[in-house]
């Protein structure tokens, strides 16, 4: 299984083997340099301290170029490096790092000696200074008890980590100006400001930080050029010597100047990505519409004879590997929500141009091919499919689906455009959308928290049915509620469930606006702000609303299907068929269905969401509509309405662990459901039926994205006819207004073999939810959740 299906160059295969066979290692150099820098800048404006620390890293870090590399740059001393960012959080690292190598999900290599250095030389400075400590101190007690590591509502990636979640504007800003141009613009704007004008002071600090950040990334690139030249002098192999000299030439040019070749543009992209990694250790730093902003360089080099398809592919492969080698360092709690070393760097191809014409080009297809060939888990490849997309493009998409990698994520172009129009974007910008992170429609001049909070619908239902208490612990976690047996009607139960959901939304908003405020005060984003032209024009950091579009944070609903299924069981068995009572159902759930086999059989037999039955699908739609209305009623610190989403990461695993048995027949602590997907194994009719259930949700209003996960048998998509048929059902699904679908096509037999012999399947990719990752890098619990999905053998 370690050989790719399609040949790659020997160089790329060596790099790929290193990637799949190397466990990520923690490097503390970034944390050490940042700490020493902050010690020297006490009292200065925070944004300048952040920029100075970045500059100091770029000046002091020992740069390395590894064997076979064409695209260079790492944030640590290892190829597969995770870094530490104590200004965001150090306490969880201090608590967990001794067990990093042995934890069940996303382990990292770190030595006892490294832990000793971190504890002695880095963490003491940050006591009382981290974002985490300030957030926890500011959080109201009633919110903290359900929001901090509980699985009820979760936003720890926003106070233990940086935000990330932007798309650098290569097409309209970075590739046009280069960092030399950004530096010049910032210096010119700074010269027009005066400390005597109070309103100018923040802008002065912003431009000073921009100047430092631009100088820093240019310095870092030139240091790689110096190293490459030095290595070339010592290199005996003539071909590698020439490569090193070309790397040096490229790094002298970019990112200081606009790129002039495909190689230069590729290295420019990676330097921007690297700057983001160093400064923030970010989630969802998205390449964006790669086939659009890179195509001019590809076409020009091809026309001049400077590049052939094989050379372009090798650079694409090299970039895909760079995206995959670094790791997002996260807490054990966070790994439950984002399992599989995933950084959510979403790269989007296809769709329409800004003028509405078809955007597919030769590079679009090369991206699909490269993803199949190199078999990396990053970037997260998304495709935009419009109603009149070229048939050959849709066939290429279906062909990639058939390879079993879980790629690509497939999106309805018109629905994405409509979502951005709903969020207030100008039509041309809406047509220019890319995917962010998981399945969030986005645009390259946007500031948004696209994964602000995960909201556990199943927990809310449990509180409605159990007097506001957890069924597992007996602890009061929700609003006051009556005993289940005291409800007089189904509608009363549905209303009580929705009310509990509303309470969780309220606390989600509280935790988010507090985090927003603290991010702006404590961890401004001077480097990533250089990636958005509007920040430069306004003289305002991303964290303070400097982007052209400041879109409200996204609250992700989890457990839509399991709640709809459960409410349908209550409605059917208790109030319509009267084959049980609420008291008996309550007792069955408290017993985790033990001793109630006959009743559980009846509950399991009630129609489930995912089978195109309005009886249950209407309940799901009502809940989704309520969630949208309630979420949208709140505004963030910039006055932007919050946004709803039903997207999927691995969040449905940890959220299920804290919920007892549910009326639908689900056992206690088992996974719930992600996105607008059916409960695992309950979509028994066909994939078309599951799609029709999903399409009944109003996808266009959930501007944080909606996700449908389906599993097809390998045989179904193994022939040209099967692939054409798949394209047809994708078109049909999207014609109903749905936004997204993705497929796993690996057999249960293959997945079981991978569980038994993981060493033989290190590069086996699966679709987890809104992303793909190596199956063997998932915990056994996560693996079983994927296997449990219905594998449809026919359409």
JOMO-V592826 format. One record per backbone hydrogen bond with DSSP energy under -0.5 kcal/mol. NH is the residue of the N-H (numbers start at 0). CO is the residue of the C=O. Records with the same first field share a line. If there is no record, write none. Layout:
NH: CO, CO
This chain:
12: 8
13: 9
14: 10
15: 11
16: 12
17: 13
18: 14
19: 15
20: 16
21: 17, 18
24: 79
25: 108
26: 81
31: 27
32: 28
33: 29
34: 30
35: 31
36: 32
37: 33
38: 34
39: 35, 36
40: 36, 37
41: 38
43: 40
47: 44
48: 44
49: 45
50: 46
51: 47
52: 48
53: 49
54: 50
55: 51
56: 52
57: 53
58: 54
59: 55
60: 56
62: 60
68: 65
80: 78
81: 24
83: 26
87: 84
88: 84
93: 89
94: 90
95: 91
96: 92
98: 95
99: 96
101: 98
102: 98, 99
105: 776
107: 99
108: 23
114: 110
115: 111
116: 112
117: 113
118: 114
119: 115
120: 116
121: 116, 117
122: 117
124: 121
125: 121, 122
126: 122, 123
128: 125
129: 125
130: 86
131: 87
133: 129
134: 130
135: 131
136: 132
137: 133
138: 134
142: 139
143: 139
144: 140
145: 142
146: 142
147: 143
148: 146
152: 145
153: 453
154: 146
157: 154
158: 155
159: 155
161: 279
164: 282
165: 283
167: 285
168: 530
169: 167
172: 168
173: 168
174: 169
176: 172
177: 173
178: 254
179: 255
180: 176, 255
181: 177
182: 178
183: 179
184: 180
185: 181
186: 182
187: 183
188: 184
189: 185
190: 186
191: 187, 188
192: 189
196: 193
197: 195
199: 196
200: 196, 197
203: 199
204: 200
205: 201
206: 202
207: 203
208: 204
209: 205
210: 206
211: 207
212: 208
213: 209
214: 210
215: 211
216: 212
217: 213
218: 214
219: 215
220: 216
221: 217
222: 218
223: 219
224: 220
225: 221
226: 222
227: 223
228: 224
229: 225
230: 226
231: 227
232: 228
233: 229, 230
234: 230, 231
237: 235
240: 236
241: 237
242: 238
243: 239
244: 240
245: 241
246: 242
247: 243
248: 244
249: 245
250: 246
251: 247
252: 248, 249
253: 249
256: 252
264: 260
265: 261
266: 262
267: 263
268: 264
269: 265
270: 266
271: 267
272: 268
273: 269
274: 270
275: 271
276: 272
277: 273
278: 274
279: 275
280: 275, 276
283: 342
285: 165, 283
287: 345
289: 287
290: 347
291: 288
292: 288
293: 289
295: 291
296: 293
297: 293
298: 294
299: 295
300: 296
301: 297
302: 298
303: 299
304: 300, 301
305: 300
306: 300
311: 307
312: 308
313: 309
314: 310
315: 311
316: 312
317: 313
318: 314
319: 315
320: 316
321: 317
322: 318
323: 319
324: 320
325: 321
326: 80
328: 326
329: 327
334: 330
335: 331, 332
336: 333
337: 333
341: 337
345: 343
346: 379
347: 287
348: 381
350: 383
352: 356
355: 352
358: 350
363: 360
364: 360
365: 361
366: 362
367: 363
368: 364
369: 365
370: 366
371: 367
372: 368
373: 369
374: 370
378: 344
379: 344
380: 378
381: 346, 379
382: 408
383: 348
384: 382, 410
385: 383
388: 385
392: 389
393: 389
394: 390
395: 391
396: 392
397: 393
398: 394
399: 395
400: 396
401: 397
402: 398, 399
403: 400
404: 399
407: 380
408: 380
409: 740
410: 382, 408
411: 738
412: 384, 410
415: 411
416: 412
417: 413
418: 414
419: 415
420: 416
421: 417
422: 418
423: 420
424: 419
429: 425
430: 426
431: 427, 428
432: 429
433: 441
435: 439
436: 343
437: 435
439: 435
440: 438
441: 433
445: 442
446: 548
447: 164
449: 447
451: 448, 553
452: 553
453: 153
454: 452, 555
455: 151, 453
456: 454, 557
457: 557
459: 455
460: 456
461: 457
462: 458
463: 459
464: 460
465: 461
466: 481
467: 462
468: 465
469: 474
473: 469
476: 467, 474
477: 467
485: 482
486: 483
492: 488
493: 489
494: 490
495: 491
496: 492
497: 493
498: 494
499: 495
500: 496
501: 497
502: 498
503: 499
504: 500
505: 501
506: 502
507: 503
508: 504
509: 505
510: 506
511: 507
512: 508
513: 509
514: 510
515: 511
516: 512
517: 513
518: 514
519: 515
520: 516
521: 517
522: 517, 518
528: 524
529: 525, 526
530: 527
531: 528
532: 530
534: 531
535: 531
536: 532
537: 533
538: 534
539: 534
543: 540
544: 541
545: 540
547: 444
548: 444
549: 547
550: 446, 548
553: 448
554: 642
555: 452, 553
556: 554, 644
557: 454
558: 672
562: 558
563: 559
564: 560
565: 561
566: 562
567: 563
568: 564
569: 565
570: 566
571: 567
572: 568
573: 568, 569
574: 569
575: 570
576: 571
578: 572
579: 572
584: 580
585: 581
586: 582
587: 583
588: 584
589: 585
590: 586
591: 588
592: 587
593: 590
595: 592
599: 595
600: 596
601: 597
602: 598
603: 599
604: 600
605: 601, 602
610: 607
611: 688
615: 612
616: 612
617: 613
619: 615
620: 616
621: 617
622: 618
623: 619
624: 620
625: 621
626: 622
627: 623
628: 624
629: 625
630: 626
631: 627
632: 628
633: 630
635: 639
638: 635
641: 630, 633
642: 552
644: 554
645: 704
649: 336
650: 336
652: 649
653: 335, 649
654: 650
656: 652
657: 653, 654
658: 655
660: 588
661: 665
664: 661
668: 655, 658
669: 666
671: 651
674: 646
675: 706
676: 673
681: 678
683: 681
686: 793
689: 685
690: 686
691: 687
692: 688
693: 689
694: 690
695: 691, 692
696: 693
698: 696
700: 697
701: 697, 698
702: 700
703: 643
704: 701
706: 645
709: 707, 741
710: 789
711: 743
712: 791
716: 712, 713
717: 714
722: 718
723: 719
724: 720
725: 721
726: 722
727: 723
728: 724
729: 725
730: 726
731: 727
732: 728
733: 729
734: 730
735: 731, 732
736: 733
737: 732
740: 409
741: 707
743: 709
750: 746
751: 747
752: 748
753: 749
754: 750
755: 751
756: 752
759: 756
760: 757
761: 758
763: 760
764: 762
765: 772
767: 765, 770
768: 770
769: 647
772: 765
774: 763
776: 773
777: 774
782: 778
783: 779
784: 780
785: 781
786: 782
787: 783
788: 785
791: 710, 789
